[in-house]
Amino acid sequence: MKKGIEDEAKTLGVSVDIFASPSEGDFQSQLQLFEDLSNKNYKGIAFAPLSSVNLVMPVAKAWKKGIFLVNLDEKIDMDNLKKAGGNVEGFVTTDNVAVGAKGAEFIIDKLGAEGGEVAIIEGKAGNASGEARRSGATEAFKKASQIKLVASQPADWDRIKALDVATNVLQRNPNVKAIYCANDTMAMGVAQAVANAGKTGKVLVVGTDGIPEARKMVEAGQMTATIAQNPADIG
């Protein structure tokens, strides 16, 4: 997404600054960051909230100041935003249900006719993008008669939590053949859990987003694949 924004800004001849919270679960830091930016001299702010509600109040305040606002990726809760006196000029995202389905379909294809037990590592409860990816993957797995979904648990977009969750999933379900993860950060934690269990290459680990570190892990054989939308186009 960052690259897409930078490339288009260069084409249009406009100045753009890009900021991010320390992690995908740090709602408070993102809220503070948005408030700080809205108090500066930016004419427009494009924002990708970590949840549908964590930026409602600062976005409403920015709207009242006349700042041009565009919502990226995770959709803000428009009902609450409008109740707070705010709005946005536009919304740009991808079909995250389709993204989750793609991840599951990749696993189904890899397991073939034999199929087997699979698991899902979800994002954070209440996060629309994560829930959409989980929903897409769940429905795809359910449609495959040779596949049995034995676990679907959240890891809050966090690598260490995903390591812990996946470790428990593997211990309780020793026959799991594949794990779909709603983002790559969690997939890297899952890959570590699989390695700790001595099952690298035996348990498929599929992430989402196509981040550079995950792609390197795929190339190294530590992860099976990562499903990427086109974040540059969103930007």
Residue pairs with C-beta under 8 A, 6 or more apart in sequence:
1 48
1 72
1 73
1 231
1 232
1 234
1 235
2 18
2 235
3 232
3 235
4 231
4 232
4 233
4 234
4 235
5 16
5 18
5 46
5 235
6 16
6 18
6 235
7 232
7 235
8 235
9 15
9 16
17 42
19 33
19 37
21 27
21 29
21 30
21 33
21 50
22 29
23 157
23 158
24 50
24 123
24 124
24 157
24 158
24 183
24 185
25 50
25 124
25 156
25 157
25 158
26 50
27 50
27 51
27 54
30 49
30 50
30 54
30 55
31 54
31 55
31 58
34 45
34 47
34 55
34 58
34 59
34 62
35 58
35 61
37 45
38 45
38 58
38 61
38 62
38 65
38 67
42 67
43 67
43 68
44 67
44 68
44 69
44 70
45 62
45 67
45 68
45 69
45 70
46 69
46 70
46 71
46 72
47 55
47 59
47 69
47 70
47 71
47 72
48 71
48 72
48 73
48 74
49 55
49 71
49 74
49 76
50 74
50 124
50 127
51 74
51 124
51 126
51 127
51 128
52 74
52 75
52 76
52 77
52 126
52 127
52 128
53 76
53 77
53 80
53 126
55 76
56 76
56 77
56 80
56 81
56 84
56 86
57 84
59 69
59 76
59 81
59 86
59 88
60 81
60 84
60 85
60 86
61 86
62 69
62 86
63 69
63 85
63 86
63 87
63 88
64 85
64 86
68 89
69 87
69 88
69 89
70 88
70 89
70 90
70 91
70 92
71 88
71 90
71 91
71 92
72 91
72 92
72 93
72 234
72 235
73 92
73 93
73 94
73 129
73 234
74 93
74 127
74 128
74 129
75 91
75 93
75 128
76 88
78 87
78 88
81 87
81 88
92 234
93 129
93 234
94 229
94 230
94 231
94 234
95 132
96 128
96 129
96 130
96 132
96 133
96 136
96 229
97 132
97 133
97 135
97 136
97 139
98 136
99 132
99 133
99 136
99 208
99 227
99 229
100 132
100 133
100 134
100 135
100 136
100 137
100 138
100 140
100 180
100 182
100 208
101 136
101 137
101 139
101 140
102 136
102 227
103 133
103 136
103 137
103 180
103 181
103 206
103 208
103 227
104 118
104 136
104 137
104 138
104 140
104 141
104 180
105 140
106 206
106 225
106 227
107 118
107 141
107 147
107 178
107 180
107 204
107 206
108 115
108 140
108 141
108 144
108 146
108 147
110 178
110 204
110 224
111 118
111 146
111 147
111 177
111 178
111 204
113 146
114 146
115 144
115 145
115 146
115 147
115 148
116 146
116 147
116 148
116 175
116 176
116 177
116 178
117 148
117 149
117 150
117 173
117 175
117 176
117 177
118 141
118 147
118 148
118 149
118 150
118 176
118 177
118 178
118 179
118 180
119 149
119 150
119 151
119 152
119 153
119 166
119 169
119 173
119 176
119 178
119 179
119 180
120 134
120 137
120 138
120 141
120 149
120 151
120 152
120 153
120 179
120 180
120 181
120 182
121 153
121 154
121 155
121 162
121 165
121 166
121 169
121 179
121 180
121 181
121 182
121 186
121 187
121 190
122 130
122 131
122 133
122 134
122 152
122 153
122 154
122 155
122 182
123 129
123 130
123 131
123 133
123 134
123 154
123 155
123 156
123 157
123 182
123 183
123 186
124 130
124 154
124 156
124 157
125 131
125 154
127 157
129 182
130 154
130 157
130 182
130 183
133 182
133 208
134 152
134 182
137 180
137 182
138 149
138 152
141 147
141 149
142 149
150 173
150 176
151 169
151 172
151 173
151 176
153 165
153 169
154 165
155 161
155 162
155 164
155 165
155 166
155 181
155 186
155 189
157 182
157 183
157 185
157 186
158 185
158 186
158 189
159 185
159 186
159 188
159 189
160 189
161 186
161 189
162 181
162 185
162 186
162 187
162 188
162 189
162 190
162 193
163 189
163 190
163 192
163 193
164 189
164 193
166 179
166 189
166 190
166 193
166 194
167 193
167 196
167 197
169 176
169 179
170 176
170 193
170 194
170 197
170 199
170 203
176 203
177 202
177 203
177 204
178 203
178 204
178 205
178 206
178 224
179 190
179 194
179 203
179 204
179 205
179 206
180 206
181 187
181 190
181 205
181 206
181 207
181 208
182 208
183 207
183 208
183 209
184 207
184 208
184 209
184 210
184 211
184 213
184 214
184 226
185 211
186 207
187 205
187 206
187 207
187 208
187 214
187 223
187 226
188 207
188 213
188 214
188 217
188 223
190 205
190 207
191 200
191 205
191 217
191 222
191 223
194 200
194 202
194 203
194 205
195 222
197 203
200 221
200 222
201 221
204 224
204 225
205 222
205 223
205 224
206 223
206 224
206 225
206 226
206 227
207 214
207 223
207 225
207 226
207 227
208 226
208 227
208 228
209 226
209 227
209 228
209 229
209 231
210 226
210 227
210 228
210 231
211 226
214 223
214 226
215 226
217 223
218 224
218 225
218 226
